[in-house]
Amino acid sequence: MTTVLAWPAAVAIAGWIFAGGGMGLMYPRLSVMTLALSTKDTEGFLSQISTVEKVNENQNSVLQDYQQEQATLADLEHSTQTDLAALGEQEKQLKELRASSDANI
């Protein structure tokens, strides 16, 4: 949007910071405000929804951590296979050098 209106990038950055700060300040208050404005009939239901939402956030966080660890493990396995192939090649070269030195002796 700033490029369309030819505004400097600082305007976009300031807007982003302002919007992010507002969301960060309001998000924790929404559940409290919702419970404060609810009736006794809906309070238990809203509390359960809030609990389910928090459990969902925790599960998403755990899933992301698991996926990151799986990616790291895959990278380590690939690195190990590459290292083993290089070691095998070096071992082959070492055997050839030994055979060559034995032939020279």
C-alpha positions as CSV (number, residue, x, y, z in Angstrom):
1,M,0.0,0.0,0.0
2,T,2.8,2.4,0.8
3,T,4.3,1.9,-2.6
4,V,1.0,2.6,-4.3
5,L,0.7,5.9,-2.4
6,A,4.4,6.6,-2.6
7,W,4.7,6.8,1.2
8,P,8.1,6.1,2.9
9,A,8.7,2.6,4.3
10,A,8.7,4.2,7.8
11,V,5.0,4.7,7.5
12,A,4.4,1.0,6.9
13,I,6.7,0.0,9.8
14,A,5.0,2.5,12.2
15,G,1.6,1.2,11.1
16,W,2.7,-2.4,11.6
17,I,4.1,-1.7,15.1
18,F,0.9,0.2,16.1
19,A,-1.4,-2.5,14.8
20,G,0.7,-5.3,16.4
21,G,0.9,-3.4,19.7
22,G,-2.9,-3.0,19.7
23,M,-3.5,-6.6,19.1
24,G,-1.0,-7.6,21.7
25,L,-2.7,-5.3,24.3
26,M,-6.3,-6.4,23.5
27,Y,-5.9,-10.1,22.9
28,P,-5.5,-11.1,26.6
29,R,-8.3,-8.8,27.6
30,L,-10.9,-10.2,25.2
31,S,-11.5,-13.4,27.2
32,V,-11.8,-11.4,30.5
33,M,-14.1,-8.9,28.9
34,T,-16.2,-11.6,27.3
35,L,-16.7,-13.4,30.7
36,A,-17.4,-10.0,32.3
37,L,-20.2,-9.2,29.8
38,S,-21.7,-12.7,29.8
39,T,-24.6,-14.0,31.8
40,K,-24.4,-16.8,34.3
41,D,-26.0,-19.1,31.8
42,T,-23.3,-18.6,29.1
43,E,-20.3,-18.1,31.5
44,G,-19.5,-21.8,31.8
45,F,-19.8,-22.4,28.1
46,L,-17.5,-19.4,27.3
47,S,-15.0,-20.6,29.9
48,Q,-15.0,-24.1,28.3
49,I,-14.4,-22.5,24.9
50,S,-11.5,-20.5,26.3
51,T,-10.0,-23.6,27.8
52,V,-10.4,-25.5,24.5
53,E,-8.7,-22.6,22.7
54,K,-5.8,-22.6,25.1
55,V,-5.4,-26.4,24.7
56,N,-5.5,-26.0,21.0
57,E,-2.7,-23.3,21.1
58,N,-0.6,-25.6,23.2
59,Q,-1.1,-28.5,20.9
60,N,-0.2,-26.3,17.9
61,S,3.0,-25.2,19.7
62,V,3.9,-28.8,20.5
63,L,3.2,-29.9,16.9
64,Q,5.4,-27.2,15.5
65,D,8.2,-28.1,17.9
66,Y,7.8,-31.8,16.9
67,Q,7.9,-30.9,13.2
68,Q,11.0,-28.8,13.7
69,E,12.7,-31.6,15.5
70,Q,11.7,-34.0,12.8
71,A,13.3,-31.7,10.2
72,T,16.4,-31.4,12.3
73,L,16.6,-35.2,12.6
74,A,16.2,-35.6,8.8
75,D,19.0,-33.1,8.3
76,L,21.2,-35.1,10.7
77,E,20.4,-38.4,9.0
78,H,21.3,-36.9,5.6
79,S,24.5,-35.4,7.0
80,T,25.4,-38.8,8.6
81,Q,24.9,-40.6,5.3
82,T,27.0,-38.0,3.5
83,D,29.8,-38.4,6.1
84,L,29.7,-42.2,5.9
85,A,30.0,-42.0,2.1
86,A,33.0,-39.7,2.4
87,L,34.6,-41.9,5.0
88,G,34.1,-44.9,2.7
89,E,35.8,-43.1,-0.1
90,Q,38.7,-42.0,2.2
91,E,39.0,-45.6,3.4
92,K,39.2,-46.8,-0.2
93,Q,41.9,-44.2,-1.0
94,L,43.8,-45.3,2.1
95,K,43.8,-48.9,1.0
96,E,45.1,-47.9,-2.4
97,L,47.9,-45.9,-0.8
98,R,48.8,-48.8,1.4
99,A,48.9,-51.1,-1.5
100,S,51.0,-48.7,-3.5
101,S,53.5,-48.2,-0.6
102,D,53.7,-51.9,0.0
103,A,54.5,-52.4,-3.7
104,N,57.2,-49.7,-3.5
105,I,58.8,-51.5,-0.5
